[in-house]
Amino acid sequence: QENRGFAWVNILRPFPAPNSLAISFAVMGVWYVAADNGVGEISGGGAVGTVNYANGSVSVTLPALPDVGSSIIFQWGEASAFVNRSGATGWRAP
């Protein structure tokens, strides 16, 4: 049995960081990628949708039915919980 559709909804954990979400899908043997623009809108490859960075919810509508047997691939990165201080100098000598 196949599960195909135009609209896809998912909750991503950990929550995605702005400008890090990419959604890949295949239509007629060609792979397309839709990405977020950092303000919650998804576009590219004919797909449109939204992402909520606060709760991880994603809704995307594809331009055509994805190929039978293919996957809808969600890729993202989370916001880092650290500060890069590698350029900071001024440590105390022992």
PyMOL Python script that loads the backbone (N, CA, C, O; Angstrom):
from pymol import cmd

cmd.read_pdbstr("""\
ATOM      1  N   GLN A   1       0.836  -1.177   0.000  1.00  0.00           N
ATOM      2  CA  GLN A   1       0.000   0.000   0.000  1.00  0.00           C
ATOM      3  C   GLN A   1       0.880   1.239   0.000  1.00  0.00           C
ATOM      4  O   GLN A   1       1.887   1.285   0.707  1.00  0.00           O
ATOM      5  N   GLU A   2       0.520   2.214  -0.764  1.00  0.00           N
ATOM      6  CA  GLU A   2       1.274   3.461  -0.870  1.00  0.00           C
ATOM      7  C   GLU A   2       0.551   4.582  -0.143  1.00  0.00           C
ATOM      8  O   GLU A   2      -0.679   4.612  -0.088  1.00  0.00           O
ATOM      9  N   ASN A   3       1.330   5.506   0.415  1.00  0.00           N
ATOM     10  CA  ASN A   3       0.795   6.674   1.084  1.00  0.00           C
ATOM     11  C   ASN A   3       1.341   7.898   0.359  1.00  0.00           C
ATOM     12  O   ASN A   3       2.443   8.363   0.650  1.00  0.00           O
ATOM     13  N   ARG A   4       0.563   8.414  -0.587  1.00  0.00           N
ATOM     14  CA  ARG A   4       1.002   9.554  -1.381  1.00  0.00           C
ATOM     15  C   ARG A   4       0.031  10.699  -1.173  1.00  0.00           C
ATOM     16  O   ARG A   4      -1.162  10.494  -0.954  1.00  0.00           O
ATOM     17  N   GLY A   5       0.568  11.915  -1.246  1.00  0.00           N
ATOM     18  CA  GLY A   5      -0.283  13.080  -1.112  1.00  0.00           C
ATOM     19  C   GLY A   5       0.458  14.348  -1.466  1.00  0.00           C
ATOM     20  O   GLY A   5       1.684  14.353  -1.582  1.00  0.00           O
ATOM     21  N   PHE A   6      -0.293  15.429  -1.638  1.00  0.00           N
ATOM     22  CA  PHE A   6       0.285  16.724  -1.951  1.00  0.00           C
ATOM     23  C   PHE A   6       0.734  17.460  -0.693  1.00  0.00           C
ATOM     24  O   PHE A   6       1.740  18.170  -0.719  1.00  0.00           O
ATOM     25  N   ALA A   7       0.005  17.302   0.402  1.00  0.00           N
ATOM     26  CA  ALA A   7       0.263  18.045   1.634  1.00  0.00           C
ATOM     27  C   ALA A   7       0.921  17.139   2.672  1.00  0.00           C
ATOM     28  O   ALA A   7       0.484  16.011   2.898  1.00  0.00           O
ATOM     29  N   TRP A   8       1.979  17.653   3.298  1.00  0.00           N
ATOM     30  CA  TRP A   8       2.706  16.897   4.314  1.00  0.00           C
ATOM     31  C   TRP A   8       2.881  17.763   5.555  1.00  0.00           C
ATOM     32  O   TRP A   8       3.261  18.930   5.462  1.00  0.00           O
ATOM     33  N   VAL A   9       2.601  17.182   6.713  1.00  0.00           N
ATOM     34  CA  VAL A   9       2.737  17.864   7.990  1.00  0.00           C
ATOM     35  C   VAL A   9       3.627  17.012   8.884  1.00  0.00           C
ATOM     36  O   VAL A   9       3.482  15.791   8.934  1.00  0.00           O
ATOM     37  N   ASN A  10       4.541  17.657   9.585  1.00  0.00           N
ATOM     38  CA  ASN A  10       5.469  16.937  10.446  1.00  0.00           C
ATOM     39  C   ASN A  10       5.859  17.831  11.611  1.00  0.00           C
ATOM     40  O   ASN A  10       5.780  19.055  11.518  1.00  0.00           O
ATOM     41  N   ILE A  11       6.278  17.218  12.702  1.00  0.00           N
ATOM     42  CA  ILE A  11       6.843  17.954  13.839  1.00  0.00           C
ATOM     43  C   ILE A  11       8.280  17.498  13.985  1.00  0.00           C
ATOM     44  O   ILE A  11       8.550  16.318  14.205  1.00  0.00           O
ATOM     45  N   LEU A  12       9.206  18.445  13.861  1.00  0.00           N
ATOM     46  CA  LEU A  12      10.631  18.146  13.895  1.00  0.00           C
ATOM     47  C   LEU A  12      11.186  18.339  15.300  1.00  0.00           C
ATOM     48  O   LEU A  12      10.932  19.355  15.946  1.00  0.00           O
ATOM     49  N   ARG A  13      11.935  17.365  15.755  1.00  0.00           N
ATOM     50  CA  ARG A  13      12.622  17.443  17.049  1.00  0.00           C
ATOM     51  C   ARG A  13      14.039  16.986  16.846  1.00  0.00           C
ATOM     52  O   ARG A  13      14.230  15.923  16.254  1.00  0.00           O
ATOM     53  N   PRO A  14      15.031  17.689  17.280  1.00  0.00           N
ATOM     54  CA  PRO A  14      14.972  18.998  17.942  1.00  0.00           C
ATOM     55  C   PRO A  14      14.440  20.062  16.978  1.00  0.00           C
ATOM     56  O   PRO A  14      14.438  19.873  15.761  1.00  0.00           O
ATOM     57  N   PHE A  15      13.993  21.174  17.542  1.00  0.00           N
ATOM     58  CA  PHE A  15      13.406  22.225  16.725  1.00  0.00           C
ATOM     59  C   PHE A  15      14.429  22.766  15.733  1.00  0.00           C
ATOM     60  O   PHE A  15      15.597  22.939  16.083  1.00  0.00           O
ATOM     61  N   PRO A  16      14.005  23.034  14.500  1.00  0.00           N
ATOM     62  CA  PRO A  16      14.954  23.525  13.488  1.00  0.00           C
ATOM     63  C   PRO A  16      15.356  24.978  13.727  1.00  0.00           C
ATOM     64  O   PRO A  16      14.568  25.784  14.220  1.00  0.00           O
ATOM     65  N   ALA A  17      16.583  25.289  13.371  1.00  0.00           N
ATOM     66  CA  ALA A  17      17.066  26.667  13.405  1.00  0.00           C
ATOM     67  C   ALA A  17      16.646  27.358  12.106  1.00  0.00           C
ATOM     68  O   ALA A  17      16.482  26.693  11.083  1.00  0.00           O
ATOM     69  N   PRO A  18      16.472  28.672  12.132  1.00  0.00           N
ATOM     70  CA  PRO A  18      16.139  29.389  10.892  1.00  0.00           C
ATOM     71  C   PRO A  18      17.199  29.150   9.813  1.00  0.00           C
ATOM     72  O   PRO A  18      18.386  29.037  10.118  1.00  0.00           O
ATOM     73  N   ASN A  19      16.772  29.076   8.574  1.00  0.00           N
ATOM     74  CA  ASN A  19      17.628  28.857   7.404  1.00  0.00           C
ATOM     75  C   ASN A  19      18.312  27.500   7.389  1.00  0.00           C
ATOM     76  O   ASN A  19      19.338  27.345   6.727  1.00  0.00           O
ATOM     77  N   SER A  20      17.781  26.521   8.092  1.00  0.00           N
ATOM     78  CA  SER A  20      18.446  25.212   8.122  1.00  0.00           C
ATOM     79  C   SER A  20      17.589  24.080   7.562  1.00  0.00           C
ATOM     80  O   SER A  20      18.087  22.968   7.383  1.00  0.00           O
ATOM     81  N   LEU A  21      16.329  24.334   7.286  1.00  0.00           N
ATOM     82  CA  LEU A  21      15.421  23.266   6.851  1.00  0.00           C
ATOM     83  C   LEU A  21      15.457  23.084   5.335  1.00  0.00           C
ATOM     84  O   LEU A  21      15.348  24.050   4.580  1.00  0.00           O
ATOM     85  N   ALA A  22      15.610  21.837   4.903  1.00  0.00           N
ATOM     86  CA  ALA A  22      15.529  21.484   3.484  1.00  0.00           C
ATOM     87  C   ALA A  22      14.623  20.265   3.358  1.00  0.00           C
ATOM     88  O   ALA A  22      14.760  19.305   4.116  1.00  0.00           O
ATOM     89  N   ILE A  23      13.706  20.302   2.411  1.00  0.00           N
ATOM     90  CA  ILE A  23      12.776  19.198   2.174  1.00  0.00           C
ATOM     91  C   ILE A  23      12.995  18.715   0.743  1.00  0.00           C
ATOM     92  O   ILE A  23      12.798  19.469  -0.210  1.00  0.00           O
ATOM     93  N   SER A  24      13.402  17.456   0.597  1.00  0.00           N
ATOM     94  CA  SER A  24      13.676  16.874  -0.715  1.00  0.00           C
ATOM     95  C   SER A  24      12.562  15.914  -1.099  1.00  0.00           C
ATOM     96  O   SER A  24      12.059  15.167  -0.260  1.00  0.00           O
ATOM     97  N   PHE A  25      12.178  15.937  -2.372  1.00  0.00           N
ATOM     98  CA  PHE A  25      11.132  15.050  -2.861  1.00  0.00           C
ATOM     99  C   PHE A  25      11.373  14.772  -4.347  1.00  0.00           C
ATOM    100  O   PHE A  25      11.967  15.589  -5.051  1.00  0.00           O
ATOM    101  N   ALA A  26      10.908  13.617  -4.811  1.00  0.00           N
ATOM    102  CA  ALA A  26      11.086  13.217  -6.207  1.00  0.00           C
ATOM    103  C   ALA A  26       9.745  13.223  -6.932  1.00  0.00           C
ATOM    104  O   ALA A  26       8.753  12.684  -6.440  1.00  0.00           O
ATOM    105  N   VAL A  27       9.736  13.841  -8.108  1.00  0.00           N
ATOM    106  CA  VAL A  27       8.560  13.859  -8.983  1.00  0.00           C
ATOM    107  C   VAL A  27       9.031  13.479 -10.384  1.00  0.00           C
ATOM    108  O   VAL A  27       9.898  14.141 -10.953  1.00  0.00           O
ATOM    109  N   MET A  28       8.459  12.415 -10.935  1.00  0.00           N
ATOM    110  CA  MET A  28       8.814  11.940 -12.275  1.00  0.00           C
ATOM    111  C   MET A  28      10.314  11.653 -12.403  1.00  0.00           C
ATOM    112  O   MET A  28      10.918  11.906 -13.445  1.00  0.00           O
ATOM    113  N   GLY A  29      10.902  11.121 -11.330  1.00  0.00           N
ATOM    114  CA  GLY A  29      12.308  10.739 -11.353  1.00  0.00           C
ATOM    115  C   GLY A  29      13.289  11.870 -11.136  1.00  0.00           C
ATOM    116  O   GLY A  29      14.497  11.634 -11.155  1.00  0.00           O
ATOM    117  N   VAL A  30      12.822  13.086 -10.930  1.00  0.00           N
ATOM    118  CA  VAL A  30      13.686  14.242 -10.698  1.00  0.00           C
ATOM    119  C   VAL A  30      13.522  14.686  -9.248  1.00  0.00           C
ATOM    120  O   VAL A  30      12.404  14.858  -8.762  1.00  0.00           O
ATOM    121  N   TRP A  31      14.662  14.872  -8.559  1.00  0.00           N
ATOM    122  CA  TRP A  31      14.622  15.317  -7.163  1.00  0.00           C
ATOM    123  C   TRP A  31      14.580  16.837  -7.106  1.00  0.00           C
ATOM    124  O   TRP A  31      15.298  17.522  -7.835  1.00  0.00           O
ATOM    125  N   TYR A  32      13.721  17.354  -6.221  1.00  0.00           N
ATOM    126  CA  TYR A  32      13.584  18.786  -5.984  1.00  0.00           C
ATOM    127  C   TYR A  32      13.838  19.068  -4.509  1.00  0.00           C
ATOM    128  O   TYR A  32      13.660  18.198  -3.657  1.00  0.00           O
ATOM    129  N   VAL A  33      14.260  20.305  -4.222  1.00  0.00           N
ATOM    130  CA  VAL A  33      14.520  20.693  -2.833  1.00  0.00           C
ATOM    131  C   VAL A  33      13.801  22.001  -2.548  1.00  0.00           C
ATOM    132  O   VAL A  33      13.916  22.962  -3.308  1.00  0.00           O
ATOM    133  N   ALA A  34      13.057  22.030  -1.447  1.00  0.00           N
ATOM    134  CA  ALA A  34      12.430  23.249  -0.948  1.00  0.00           C
ATOM    135  C   ALA A  34      13.126  23.590   0.364  1.00  0.00           C
ATOM    136  O   ALA A  34      13.470  22.692   1.132  1.00  0.00           O
ATOM    137  N   ALA A  35      13.337  24.879   0.630  1.00  0.00           N
ATOM    138  CA  ALA A  35      14.055  25.301   1.834  1.00  0.00           C
ATOM    139  C   ALA A  35      13.341  26.470   2.493  1.00  0.00           C
ATOM    140  O   ALA A  35      12.566  27.181   1.854  1.00  0.00           O
ATOM    141  N   ASP A  36      13.611  26.661   3.787  1.00  0.00           N
ATOM    142  CA  ASP A  36      13.013  27.787   4.502  1.00  0.00           C
ATOM    143  C   ASP A  36      13.880  29.031   4.294  1.00  0.00           C
ATOM    144  O   ASP A  36      15.072  28.930   4.006  1.00  0.00           O
ATOM    145  N   ASN A  37      13.266  30.197   4.444  1.00  0.00           N
ATOM    146  CA  ASN A  37      13.964  31.460   4.205  1.00  0.00           C
ATOM    147  C   ASN A  37      14.374  32.175   5.487  1.00  0.00           C
ATOM    148  O   ASN A  37      14.824  33.319   5.431  1.00  0.00           O
ATOM    149  N   GLY A  38      14.230  31.535   6.626  1.00  0.00           N
ATOM    150  CA  GLY A  38      14.626  32.149   7.892  1.00  0.00           C
ATOM    151  C   GLY A  38      13.526  32.882   8.618  1.00  0.00           C
ATOM    152  O   GLY A  38      13.695  33.241   9.783  1.00  0.00           O
ATOM    153  N   VAL A  39      12.394  33.116   7.961  1.00  0.00           N
ATOM    154  CA  VAL A  39      11.265  33.791   8.616  1.00  0.00           C
ATOM    155  C   VAL A  39      10.031  32.895   8.671  1.00  0.00           C
ATOM    156  O   VAL A  39       8.934  33.361   8.981  1.00  0.00           O
ATOM    157  N   GLY A  40      10.213  31.597   8.366  1.00  0.00           N
ATOM    158  CA  GLY A  40       9.114  30.657   8.507  1.00  0.00           C
ATOM    159  C   GLY A  40       8.431  30.252   7.220  1.00  0.00           C
ATOM    160  O   GLY A  40       7.462  29.493   7.262  1.00  0.00           O
ATOM    161  N   GLU A  41       8.897  30.727   6.076  1.00  0.00           N
ATOM    162  CA  GLU A  41       8.284  30.377   4.799  1.00  0.00           C
ATOM    163  C   GLU A  41       9.158  29.356   4.074  1.00  0.00           C
ATOM    164  O   GLU A  41      10.385  29.458   4.078  1.00  0.00           O
ATOM    165  N   ILE A  42       8.513  28.377   3.456  1.00  0.00           N
ATOM    166  CA  ILE A  42       9.207  27.342   2.693  1.00  0.00           C
ATOM    167  C   ILE A  42       8.860  27.510   1.223  1.00  0.00           C
ATOM    168  O   ILE A  42       7.692  27.676   0.871  1.00  0.00           O
ATOM    169  N   SER A  43       9.876  27.467   0.361  1.00  0.00           N
ATOM    170  CA  SER A  43       9.631  27.551  -1.075  1.00  0.00           C
ATOM    171  C   SER A  43      10.778  26.881  -1.815  1.00  0.00           C
ATOM    172  O   SER A  43      11.847  26.637  -1.254  1.00  0.00           O
ATOM    173  N   GLY A  44      10.536  26.594  -3.072  1.00  0.00           N
ATOM    174  CA  GLY A  44      11.535  25.973  -3.933  1.00  0.00           C
ATOM    175  C   GLY A  44      11.004  24.693  -4.529  1.00  0.00           C
ATOM    176  O   GLY A  44      10.243  23.971  -3.885  1.00  0.00           O
ATOM    177  N   GLY A  45      11.398  24.407  -5.751  1.00  0.00           N
ATOM    178  CA  GLY A  45      10.952  23.203  -6.421  1.00  0.00           C
ATOM    179  C   GLY A  45       9.455  23.157  -6.646  1.00  0.00           C
ATOM    180  O   GLY A  45       8.890  22.083  -6.854  1.00  0.00           O
ATOM    181  N   GLY A  46       8.800  24.319  -6.606  1.00  0.00           N
ATOM    182  CA  GLY A  46       7.353  24.373  -6.776  1.00  0.00           C
ATOM    183  C   GLY A  46       6.577  24.139  -5.499  1.00  0.00           C
ATOM    184  O   GLY A  46       5.354  24.275  -5.488  1.00  0.00           O
ATOM    185  N   ALA A  47       7.263  23.789  -4.418  1.00  0.00           N
ATOM    186  CA  ALA A  47       6.593  23.534  -3.140  1.00  0.00           C
ATOM    187  C   ALA A  47       6.466  24.831  -2.341  1.00  0.00           C
ATOM    188  O   ALA A  47       7.286  25.739  -2.473  1.00  0.00           O
ATOM    189  N   VAL A  48       5.438  24.901  -1.520  1.00  0.00           N
ATOM    190  CA  VAL A  48       5.236  26.040  -0.623  1.00  0.00           C
ATOM    191  C   VAL A  48       4.821  25.507   0.739  1.00  0.00           C
ATOM    192  O   VAL A  48       4.215  24.441   0.845  1.00  0.00           O
ATOM    193  N   GLY A  49       5.156  26.266   1.784  1.00  0.00           N
ATOM    194  CA  GLY A  49       4.757  25.833   3.114  1.00  0.00           C
ATOM    195  C   GLY A  49       5.264  26.772   4.183  1.00  0.00           C
ATOM    196  O   GLY A  49       5.766  27.860   3.901  1.00  0.00           O
ATOM    197  N   THR A  50       5.120  26.322   5.426  1.00  0.00           N
ATOM    198  CA  THR A  50       5.550  27.112   6.575  1.00  0.00           C
ATOM    199  C   THR A  50       6.257  26.220   7.580  1.00  0.00           C
ATOM    200  O   THR A  50       6.050  25.007   7.616  1.00  0.00           O
ATOM    201  N   VAL A  51       7.097  26.845   8.395  1.00  0.00           N
ATOM    202  CA  VAL A  51       7.752  26.169   9.505  1.00  0.00           C
ATOM    203  C   VAL A  51       7.676  27.087  10.717  1.00  0.00           C
ATOM    204  O   VAL A  51       7.880  28.295  10.602  1.00  0.00           O
ATOM    205  N   ASN A  52       7.383  26.513  11.873  1.00  0.00           N
ATOM    206  CA  ASN A  52       7.344  27.255  13.129  1.00  0.00           C
ATOM    207  C   ASN A  52       8.582  26.833  13.921  1.00  0.00           C
ATOM    208  O   ASN A  52       8.688  25.689  14.364  1.00  0.00           O
ATOM    209  N   TYR A  53       9.511  27.766  14.093  1.00  0.00           N
ATOM    210  CA  TYR A  53      10.767  27.453  14.777  1.00  0.00           C
ATOM    211  C   TYR A  53      10.578  27.245  16.279  1.00  0.00           C
ATOM    212  O   TYR A  53      11.419  26.615  16.921  1.00  0.00           O
ATOM    213  N   ALA A  54       9.488  27.765  16.848  1.00  0.00           N
ATOM    214  CA  ALA A  54       9.257  27.660  18.287  1.00  0.00           C
ATOM    215  C   ALA A  54       8.751  26.295  18.716  1.00  0.00           C
ATOM    216  O   ALA A  54       9.019  25.864  19.838  1.00  0.00           O
ATOM    217  N   ASN A  55       8.010  25.594  17.826  1.00  0.00           N
ATOM    218  CA  ASN A  55       7.481  24.286  18.223  1.00  0.00           C
ATOM    219  C   ASN A  55       7.819  23.166  17.237  1.00  0.00           C
ATOM    220  O   ASN A  55       7.415  22.023  17.449  1.00  0.00           O
ATOM    221  N   GLY A  56       8.552  23.471  16.166  1.00  0.00           N
ATOM    222  CA  GLY A  56       9.008  22.452  15.235  1.00  0.00           C
ATOM    223  C   GLY A  56       7.995  21.982  14.221  1.00  0.00           C
ATOM    224  O   GLY A  56       8.275  21.036  13.484  1.00  0.00           O
ATOM    225  N   SER A  57       6.826  22.598  14.147  1.00  0.00           N
ATOM    226  CA  SER A  57       5.816  22.134  13.198  1.00  0.00           C
ATOM    227  C   SER A  57       6.125  22.622  11.779  1.00  0.00           C
ATOM    228  O   SER A  57       6.524  23.766  11.567  1.00  0.00           O
ATOM    229  N   VAL A  58       5.926  21.721  10.823  1.00  0.00           N
ATOM    230  CA  VAL A  58       6.195  22.009   9.417  1.00  0.00           C
ATOM    231  C   VAL A  58       4.986  21.575   8.601  1.00  0.00           C
ATOM    232  O   VAL A  58       4.430  20.499   8.818  1.00  0.00           O
ATOM    233  N   SER A  59       4.589  22.414   7.670  1.00  0.00           N
ATOM    234  CA  SER A  59       3.514  22.088   6.731  1.00  0.00           C
ATOM    235  C   SER A  59       3.989  22.472   5.342  1.00  0.00           C
ATOM    236  O   SER A  59       4.366  23.620   5.108  1.00  0.00           O
ATOM    237  N   VAL A  60       3.972  21.519   4.417  1.00  0.00           N
ATOM    238  CA  VAL A  60       4.429  21.795   3.060  1.00  0.00           C
ATOM    239  C   VAL A  60       3.465  21.170   2.058  1.00  0.00           C
ATOM    240  O   VAL A  60       2.972  20.061   2.265  1.00  0.00           O
ATOM    241  N   THR A  61       3.203  21.890   0.973  1.00  0.00           N
ATOM    242  CA  THR A  61       2.375  21.401  -0.110  1.00  0.00           C
ATOM    243  C   THR A  61       3.243  21.256  -1.348  1.00  0.00           C
ATOM    244  O   THR A  61       3.882  22.213  -1.784  1.00  0.00           O
ATOM    245  N   LEU A  62       3.263  20.050  -1.915  1.00  0.00           N
ATOM    246  CA  LEU A  62       4.087  19.752  -3.077  1.00  0.00           C
ATOM    247  C   LEU A  62       3.336  20.087  -4.362  1.00  0.00           C
ATOM    248  O   LEU A  62       2.105  20.077  -4.372  1.00  0.00           O
ATOM    249  N   PRO A  63       4.059  20.384  -5.454  1.00  0.00           N
ATOM    250  CA  PRO A  63       3.391  20.750  -6.706  1.00  0.00           C
ATOM    251  C   PRO A  63       2.772  19.566  -7.441  1.00  0.00           C
ATOM    252  O   PRO A  63       1.895  19.751  -8.284  1.00  0.00           O
ATOM    253  N   ALA A  64       3.223  18.344  -7.129  1.00  0.00           N
ATOM    254  CA  ALA A  64       2.712  17.131  -7.775  1.00  0.00           C
ATOM    255  C   ALA A  64       2.881  15.971  -6.818  1.00  0.00           C
ATOM    256  O   ALA A  64       3.599  16.077  -5.823  1.00  0.00           O
ATOM    257  N   LEU A  65       2.223  14.868  -7.115  1.00  0.00           N
ATOM    258  CA  LEU A  65       2.379  13.689  -6.265  1.00  0.00           C
ATOM    259  C   LEU A  65       3.810  13.174  -6.352  1.00  0.00           C
ATOM    260  O   LEU A  65       4.356  13.053  -7.449  1.00  0.00           O
ATOM    261  N   PRO A  66       4.424  12.870  -5.212  1.00  0.00           N
ATOM    262  CA  PRO A  66       5.774  12.309  -5.252  1.00  0.00           C
ATOM    263  C   PRO A  66       5.752  10.911  -5.872  1.00  0.00           C
ATOM    264  O   PRO A  66       4.718  10.243  -5.893  1.00  0.00           O
ATOM    265  N   ASP A  67       6.899  10.485  -6.371  1.00  0.00           N
ATOM    266  CA  ASP A  67       6.997   9.180  -7.022  1.00  0.00           C
ATOM    267  C   ASP A  67       6.667   8.047  -6.060  1.00  0.00           C
ATOM    268  O   ASP A  67       6.952   8.131  -4.865  1.00  0.00           O
ATOM    269  N   VAL A  68       6.069   6.996  -6.586  1.00  0.00           N
ATOM    270  CA  VAL A  68       5.777   5.806  -5.799  1.00  0.00           C
ATOM    271  C   VAL A  68       7.097   5.191  -5.348  1.00  0.00           C
ATOM    272  O   VAL A  68       8.014   5.015  -6.151  1.00  0.00           O
ATOM    273  N   GLY A  69       7.189   4.870  -4.078  1.00  0.00           N
ATOM    274  CA  GLY A  69       8.397   4.258  -3.538  1.00  0.00           C
ATOM    275  C   GLY A  69       9.470   5.246  -3.134  1.00  0.00           C
ATOM    276  O   GLY A  69      10.481   4.842  -2.559  1.00  0.00           O
ATOM    277  N   SER A  70       9.287   6.530  -3.413  1.00  0.00           N
ATOM    278  CA  SER A  70      10.264   7.535  -2.997  1.00  0.00           C
ATOM    279  C   SER A  70       9.928   8.030  -1.595  1.00  0.00           C
ATOM    280  O   SER A  70       8.893   7.677  -1.030  1.00  0.00           O
ATOM    281  N   SER A  71      10.807   8.842  -1.049  1.00  0.00           N
ATOM    282  CA  SER A  71      10.615   9.373   0.303  1.00  0.00           C
ATOM    283  C   SER A  71      10.568  10.893   0.277  1.00  0.00           C
ATOM    284  O   SER A  71      11.144  11.533  -0.603  1.00  0.00           O
ATOM    285  N   ILE A  72       9.879  11.453   1.246  1.00  0.00           N
ATOM    286  CA  ILE A  72       9.944  12.887   1.504  1.00  0.00           C
ATOM    287  C   ILE A  72      11.005  13.031   2.591  1.00  0.00           C
ATOM    288  O   ILE A  72      10.833  12.507   3.692  1.00  0.00           O
ATOM    289  N   ILE A  73      12.093  13.730   2.298  1.00  0.00           N
ATOM    290  CA  ILE A  73      13.225  13.800   3.214  1.00  0.00           C
ATOM    291  C   ILE A  73      13.280  15.182   3.855  1.00  0.00           C
ATOM    292  O   ILE A  73      13.409  16.194   3.167  1.00  0.00           O
ATOM    293  N   PHE A  74      13.179  15.210   5.184  1.00  0.00           N
ATOM    294  CA  PHE A  74      13.299  16.448   5.947  1.00  0.00           C
ATOM    295  C   PHE A  74      14.705  16.485   6.550  1.00  0.00           C
ATOM    296  O   PHE A  74      15.103  15.564   7.263  1.00  0.00           O
ATOM    297  N   GLN A  75      15.453  17.549   6.263  1.00  0.00           N
ATOM    298  CA  GLN A  75      16.787  17.736   6.825  1.00  0.00           C
ATOM    299  C   GLN A  75      16.834  19.101   7.493  1.00  0.00           C
ATOM    300  O   GLN A  75      16.334  20.081   6.940  1.00  0.00           O
ATOM    301  N   TRP A  76      17.435  19.172   8.684  1.00  0.00           N
ATOM    302  CA  TRP A  76      17.514  20.448   9.381  1.00  0.00           C
ATOM    303  C   TRP A  76      18.627  20.402  10.414  1.00  0.00           C
ATOM    304  O   TRP A  76      19.152  19.340  10.746  1.00  0.00           O
ATOM    305  N   GLY A  77      18.968  21.571  10.907  1.00  0.00           N
ATOM    306  CA  GLY A  77      19.937  21.707  11.990  1.00  0.00           C
ATOM    307  C   GLY A  77      19.285  22.454  13.131  1.00  0.00           C
ATOM    308  O   GLY A  77      18.380  23.264  12.926  1.00  0.00           O
ATOM    309  N   GLU A  78      19.749  22.178  14.323  1.00  0.00           N
ATOM    310  CA  GLU A  78      19.188  22.879  15.480  1.00  0.00           C
ATOM    311  C   GLU A  78      20.076  24.052  15.852  1.00  0.00           C
ATOM    312  O   GLU A  78      21.252  24.093  15.492  1.00  0.00           O
ATOM    313  N   ALA A  79      19.509  24.996  16.568  1.00  0.00           N
ATOM    314  CA  ALA A  79      20.277  26.147  17.042  1.00  0.00           C
ATOM    315  C   ALA A  79      21.284  25.669  18.083  1.00  0.00           C
ATOM    316  O   ALA A  79      20.958  24.868  18.959  1.00  0.00           O
ATOM    317  N   SER A  80      22.480  26.159  17.976  1.00  0.00           N
ATOM    318  CA  SER A  80      23.514  25.719  18.919  1.00  0.00           C
ATOM    319  C   SER A  80      23.328  26.405  20.265  1.00  0.00           C
ATOM    320  O   SER A  80      22.850  27.537  20.340  1.00  0.00           O
ATOM    321  N   ALA A  81      23.701  25.723  21.296  1.00  0.00           N
ATOM    322  CA  ALA A  81      23.552  26.246  22.656  1.00  0.00           C
ATOM    323  C   ALA A  81      24.899  26.663  23.220  1.00  0.00           C
ATOM    324  O   ALA A  81      25.125  26.570  24.427  1.00  0.00           O
ATOM    325  N   PHE A  82      25.796  27.123  22.352  1.00  0.00           N
ATOM    326  CA  PHE A  82      27.097  27.558  22.825  1.00  0.00           C
ATOM    327  C   PHE A  82      27.501  28.819  22.085  1.00  0.00           C
ATOM    328  O   PHE A  82      26.898  29.179  21.075  1.00  0.00           O
ATOM    329  N   VAL A  83      28.516  29.482  22.591  1.00  0.00           N
ATOM    330  CA  VAL A  83      29.044  30.690  21.971  1.00  0.00           C
ATOM    331  C   VAL A  83      30.476  30.405  21.556  1.00  0.00           C
ATOM    332  O   VAL A  83      31.274  29.945  22.373  1.00  0.00           O
ATOM    333  N   ASN A  84      30.813  30.668  20.307  1.00  0.00           N
ATOM    334  CA  ASN A  84      32.160  30.446  19.812  1.00  0.00           C
ATOM    335  C   ASN A  84      33.058  31.579  20.301  1.00  0.00           C
ATOM    336  O   ASN A  84      32.902  32.729  19.889  1.00  0.00           O
ATOM    337  N   ARG A  85      33.974  31.252  21.162  1.00  0.00           N
ATOM    338  CA  ARG A  85      34.911  32.252  21.700  1.00  0.00           C
ATOM    339  C   ARG A  85      36.334  31.915  21.318  1.00  0.00           C
ATOM    340  O   ARG A  85      37.271  32.314  22.009  1.00  0.00           O
ATOM    341  N   SER A  86      36.512  31.184  20.226  1.00  0.00           N
ATOM    342  CA  SER A  86      37.850  30.776  19.827  1.00  0.00           C
ATOM    343  C   SER A  86      38.719  31.970  19.424  1.00  0.00           C
ATOM    344  O   SER A  86      39.945  31.886  19.500  1.00  0.00           O
ATOM    345  N   GLY A  87      38.117  33.061  19.004  1.00  0.00           N
ATOM    346  CA  GLY A  87      38.893  34.251  18.614  1.00  0.00           C
ATOM    347  C   GLY A  87      39.211  35.158  19.794  1.00  0.00           C
ATOM    348  O   GLY A  87      39.981  36.108  19.650  1.00  0.00           O
ATOM    349  N   ALA A  88      38.644  34.886  20.933  1.00  0.00           N
ATOM    350  CA  ALA A  88      38.875  35.738  22.113  1.00  0.00           C
ATOM    351  C   ALA A  88      40.257  35.441  22.706  1.00  0.00           C
ATOM    352  O   ALA A  88      40.658  34.284  22.830  1.00  0.00           O
ATOM    353  N   THR A  89      40.957  36.479  23.060  1.00  0.00           N
ATOM    354  CA  THR A  89      42.276  36.311  23.677  1.00  0.00           C
ATOM    355  C   THR A  89      42.260  36.965  25.045  1.00  0.00           C
ATOM    356  O   THR A  89      41.278  37.598  25.434  1.00  0.00           O
ATOM    357  N   GLY A  90      43.339  36.808  25.759  1.00  0.00           N
ATOM    358  CA  GLY A  90      43.431  37.467  27.046  1.00  0.00           C
ATOM    359  C   GLY A  90      43.255  36.531  28.206  1.00  0.00           C
ATOM    360  O   GLY A  90      42.574  36.873  29.173  1.00  0.00           O
ATOM    361  N   TRP A  91      43.854  35.347  28.142  1.00  0.00           N
ATOM    362  CA  TRP A  91      43.809  34.459  29.293  1.00  0.00           C
ATOM    363  C   TRP A  91      44.935  34.780  30.234  1.00  0.00           C
ATOM    364  O   TRP A  91      45.934  35.386  29.849  1.00  0.00           O
ATOM    365  N   ARG A  92      44.773  34.382  31.432  1.00  0.00           N
ATOM    366  CA  ARG A  92      45.741  34.674  32.482  1.00  0.00           C
ATOM    367  C   ARG A  92      46.843  33.626  32.482  1.00  0.00           C
ATOM    368  O   ARG A  92      46.559  32.428  32.459  1.00  0.00           O
ATOM    369  N   ALA A  93      48.083  34.058  32.508  1.00  0.00           N
ATOM    370  CA  ALA A  93      49.216  33.126  32.551  1.00  0.00           C
ATOM    371  C   ALA A  93      49.248  32.428  33.903  1.00  0.00           C
ATOM    372  O   ALA A  93      48.897  33.027  34.919  1.00  0.00           O
ATOM    373  N   PRO A  94      49.670  31.153  33.925  1.00  0.00           N
ATOM    374  CA  PRO A  94      49.717  30.416  35.188  1.00  0.00           C
ATOM    375  C   PRO A  94      50.772  30.973  36.138  1.00  0.00           C
ATOM    376  O   PRO A  94      50.937  30.461  37.246  1.00  0.00           O
TER     377      PRO A  94
END
""", "prot")
cmd.dss("prot")
cmd.show_as("cartoon", "prot")
cmd.util.cbc("prot")
cmd.orient("prot")
